[in-house]
Amino acid sequence: MKSTAHHDERIAKMTFASVYPHYVTKVEKKGKTEKELQQVIEWLTGYTVKKQKEKIDQKATFETFFKEASVNPNVHLIKGLICGYRVEEITNPLTQNVRYLDKLVDELARGKKMESILRC
């Protein structure tokens, strides 16, 4: 993905708190739970549920959110399209991490098995 500096900057400045409710709505509409969403986020970032809530309360930007995260070493196993782009081809590391999160949320909402989502 050839992203523009403007696009990458916009993603960096978005807050996790502003996007999280949309993730919850998306997965709950498809019969999944917030707990399952939190499990997916923990797998990707290393953040426990408590830490996720802290990041929401702090209104952490995605830049801070991922800078302080322990991104799972198996993220390279996440492949496919999100927003019309292949996640494995995104060149900006922060934008790629945010899109990895979007991809995992999509997989959860589509009813994929948790073992598959978590690349077990």
C-alpha positions in Angstrom: 0.0 0.0 0.0 1.3 3.4 -0.9 -0.1 5.5 1.8 0.3 9.2 2.0 1.9 11.0 4.9 -1.4 12.7 5.5 -3.2 9.3 5.7 -0.6 7.9 8.1 -0.7 11.0 10.3 -4.4 10.9 10.5 -4.3 7.3 11.7 -1.6 8.1 14.2 -3.6 10.9 15.7 -6.9 8.9 16.0 -7.6 7.7 19.5 -8.2 4.1 20.4 -11.2 5.4 22.5 -12.9 6.8 19.4 -12.7 3.6 17.5 -13.2 1.0 20.2 -17.1 1.5 20.5 -17.3 0.9 16.7 -15.4 -2.4 17.1 -17.8 -3.4 19.9 -20.9 -2.5 17.8 -19.5 -4.4 14.8 -18.8 -7.6 16.7 -22.0 -7.5 18.8 -24.1 -7.1 15.7 -22.7 -10.4 14.5 -23.4 -12.2 17.7 -19.9 -11.9 19.2 -19.0 -10.5 22.6 -16.9 -7.6 23.9 -15.0 -10.2 25.8 -14.0 -11.9 22.6 -13.0 -8.6 21.1 -10.8 -7.9 24.2 -9.2 -11.3 23.8 -8.3 -10.4 20.2 -6.9 -7.1 21.2 -4.9 -8.7 23.9 -3.4 -11.2 21.5 -2.3 -8.5 19.1 -1.1 -5.9 21.6 -0.4 -7.7 24.9 -2.8 -5.3 26.7 -4.9 -7.0 29.3 -8.6 -5.9 29.6 -7.5 -3.5 32.4 -4.8 -2.0 30.3 -7.2 -1.6 27.3 -9.6 0.3 29.6 -6.7 2.5 30.7 -5.8 3.3 27.1 -9.5 4.2 26.5 -9.6 6.4 29.6 -6.3 8.1 28.6 -7.7 8.7 25.1 -4.4 7.3 23.8 -3.7 7.9 20.2 -3.0 4.9 18.0 0.6 6.2 17.8 0.9 5.9 21.6 -1.3 2.8 21.8 1.0 0.8 19.5 4.3 2.4 20.7 3.6 1.1 24.2 2.2 -2.3 23.1 4.0 -5.6 22.9 2.9 -6.5 19.4 2.5 -10.2 18.9 5.5 -11.7 17.0 3.0 -13.7 14.9 1.4 -10.6 13.3 3.2 -11.5 10.0 0.7 -14.4 9.8 -2.2 -11.9 9.3 -2.8 -11.6 5.6 -5.6 -10.4 3.4 -7.5 -7.3 2.4 -8.7 -4.5 4.6 -10.1 -1.3 3.2 -9.0 -2.5 -0.2 -5.4 -2.9 0.7 -3.4 -6.0 1.5 -2.3 -5.7 5.2 1.0 -7.5 4.5 1.9 -4.8 1.9 1.3 -1.7 4.0 4.7 0.0 4.4 4.1 2.3 7.4 4.4 0.2 10.6 1.8 2.1 12.6 -0.7 2.1 9.8 0.0 -1.6 9.3 -0.6 -2.4 13.0 -3.9 -0.5 13.0 -5.0 -2.4 9.9 -4.0 -5.6 11.5 -6.3 -4.7 14.4 -9.1 -3.9 11.9 -8.5 -7.2 10.1 -8.8 -9.2 13.3 -12.0 -7.4 14.3 -13.4 -8.2 10.8 -12.5 -11.8 11.2 -14.2 -12.0 14.6 -17.3 -10.3 13.2 -17.4 -12.7 10.3 -17.5 -15.6 12.7 -14.1 -17.0 12.2 -13.0 -19.4 14.9 -10.9 -17.8 17.7 -8.0 -20.4 17.1 -7.8 -19.2 13.5 -8.0 -15.5 14.4 -5.3 -15.9 17.0 -3.1 -17.8 14.5 -2.9 -20.8 16.9 
